[in-house]
Amino acid sequence: MIRLLLISAGTVSLALGIIGIFIPVLPTTPFVLLSAGLYVKSSPELYRRVVNGRITSAYVTPRAQKKAGIWAMAIMWTMILLTFFLWVSNIWLKTALIAVGVTGTIFKIRYFFSQRNNKADSNH
């Protein structure tokens, strides 16, 4: 059951990523990376097809991961700062927002920019 859910979510993510190639507002790289991550846990064959695919392989490179990481952090901090300045007045909530933002930034830096991930990707 879990395998089927992962494959289904990966397929939806891949479809959104491919649509994102043609529609500039929809980000392609994060969706293709998400689908590869979901497929690696559920279907090695589908994972290989995404990583080696004619269209999708360009979005699964270490460079594409860094680009996705930069976009993810930019979007995250934009939303945090908009919320911080426009909607939240409670100092505790503002502190929590900044703490979540810093934690998210640390996670994204470790995930998208670590040397370990870049070496693992070059082996595929």
N, C-alpha and C positions, 0 to 999 in steps of 0.2 A: 504494500500500500504506500509506504513512504517513498519507495523507488519510483512508483508511478507519479506521485506528487512532484518529486524532484524533476523528473523528465518533463512533466507538463509545465512546471514553472520555467524550466530552462527553455522550452520551446516557445513559450509566450515571450520570454525575455529576448530570445534570438529574433523572433518576429519583430518586436519593437526596435531592436538594434538595426535590423535590415531596413525597416521603414525609416529609421533615423538617418540612413544614408541619403535618402531623398528629401526628407523634411528637416530643414536646418535647426528647428527648435528642439527636436528630439535627440538626445545624446546617444550616439552609436556605441562608443567604446565601453561605457559602463554596462550597457545591456549585454553586449557580446561577452565581456568579462564575467558578468553574472551568469550567463548561460553556460559558459565554459566551467565555472565553478560548480554549478548545479549538475552538469553532466559528468564531471570527474567523480562525483560521489554516487552517481546512479547508473551511468552507461559509458563505459570506456570507449565504445565505438562512436557514439555521438560526440564525445569529447574530442576524439581524434579528428572527426569531420570538421568540427569548429576550428580547431587549432591549425589544421592543414588545408582548410577550405580556401578556394580561390578568392572569395570575397572577404571572408571573416578573418583569415590569418593575419592580415595587416593590423587588425584591432587587438590582437592578443600578444603583441610584442612588448618588451620592457618599456620601450618609449611610449607606447600607447597607454600602458599602466601608469606611467608618471603623469601623462597628460590627464588621464581620468582622475588621478589623485589630486592634481591641482584644481581641476574643475569641481571635484567633490568638496574640497576645503573652501573654495571660493563661495560656492552655493551655501554651504553650511554656515560660514561666518556672516554672509549677507543676511540670512534668515535670523541668525542669533542677534545680530546688531539691530536689525529692524524691530525685532521683538523687544530687545533691551530698551531702545529709545522711544518706541511708539506705543507699546501696549502694556508694558509691565511697570508698575510704580513701586511695588514692594521690594525693599532692598535684599531680602532673603531670596526672592525669585531671581533677581538680577544676578546675585552671587551664584546661584545654582546654574543659571544660563551660562555664565562665564566658565564655571567649573566643567560643565558638560562640553562646552566648546573646546577647552584646553584638552580634556580627555579625548575627545573625538579627533583633535588635531594630532595628538601623540599616537593614537591608534592608526590614523591614516598615514602618518609619516613612517611608522614601523611597517605597515602593510605595503604601501605603494612604493616606498623609496629605499627599503632595506636591501643591502647587498645580498643577503641570503635569498630573497625572492628573485632578484635579477639573475643569480647563478642558477637557481632551479629552473627558471624560464629558458635559459640558454641551452639547457640539456634536452629540451623537448624538440 
